[in-house]
């Protein structure tokens, strides 16, 4: 799908977060920027020169003073004429300045509309545009660096290299179909099979990197479950490096879920401490257990905590019951806490197709073993230096392309290949890859993507 030209109407929004601070920015983009600049500043500032100015209302009264920056099209973020008014970060003052821009003919921008116009005007491809929001939302320094790599086009370049390879293979195939005198030997002589193998290998490598990128963007929700007083709150505090949950020797201290952000190996986590699972007549504790079940339902990983003093050879029956109650598809680790009290060395064991980790949440011994196993379950042994941010839709597109290339490989390897089907599989693989960068993208998908952005971006 060719990109449609961006609209020429003028949009405006406050581009900085709400609240009081040193600097607040109102951003304007579109065909009416010159008129708005004249109305607010009395003149159009020189291009790309920070100009001190007084921002004025309809009667010429001063609204604020600060820096005005003008970026004429096409050398701007959106590819349109852009004006940025840098004033003081007063919510009231910025509101007055924005209202003045709207009086002069702009309309309030929709969420993500500035970045959407940058995409439509060819300033960014779709993967780069998405990485703008991913950078803003990055929960770790590793994720932020990966988002910058996506914004700079590293992910897109790898996708385009694959598209180019598929295109070349399609050219050979179409030439064979267009000239009936040629046959499958023409493709074989051009090493089509070798080219296809190389494409499939490159796509598999990119798919693995994208899976890491999705984890960097989305993180992992880790829920701590178990009987009362097995050390769930102590482990939460150890993982998030703060006293986020109350720890006492009294069973049932935690009555509600406690969520805190953490990071392991650059992967952002949401760690959820929960009420101990047991039969109880206490109404408050029962409500807490209901919330525990709700947290388990939305988790990506469950850590079942058990007392190492009671689980040397086998799980306590109550622990086994908790383990059996977890959803079948939910990954889980069995964490034998209080290893120091059981005089047990920190270690990892495989029992009954499950991973068991011995540690002490009190001393921190064995915590590194747990973190390594969590990363393994997340599918991330480590985050490489060239990692980039990716999204689930990118992963789905890469998987679709891989399936189509596998299909093409099977067709080509058959004794009597149907070249029409081979060519169609290649075309479908190319379309799937092109959807990542936005060459072929439905309008409703664009709406869903940019609706996640904040207003002013």
Secondary structure, 3 states (H helix, E strand, C coil): CCCCCCCCCCEEEECCCCCCEEEEEEEEECCCHHHHHHHHHCCCCCECCCEEEEEECCCCCEEEEEEEEEECCCCCCCCCCEEEEEEEECHHHHHHHHHHHHHCCCEECCCCHHHHHHHHCCCCCHHHHHHHHHHHHCCCHHHHHHHHHHHCCHHHHHHHHHHHHHHHHHHHHHHHHHCCCCCHHHHHHCCHHHHHHHHHHHHHHHHHHHHHHHHHHHCEEEEEEECCCCCHHHHHHHHHCCCCCCCCCCCCCCCCCEEEEEEECCEEEEEEECCCCCCCCCHHHHHHHHHHHHHHHCCCEEEEEEEHHHCCCCCCHHHHHHHHHCCCCCEEEEEEECCCCCCCCCEEEEECCEEEEECCCCCCCCHHHHHHHHHHHCCCCCCCCCCCCCCHHHHHHHHHHHHHHHHHHHHHHCCCCCHHHHHHHHHHHHHHHHHHHCCCCCHHHHHHHHCCCCCCC
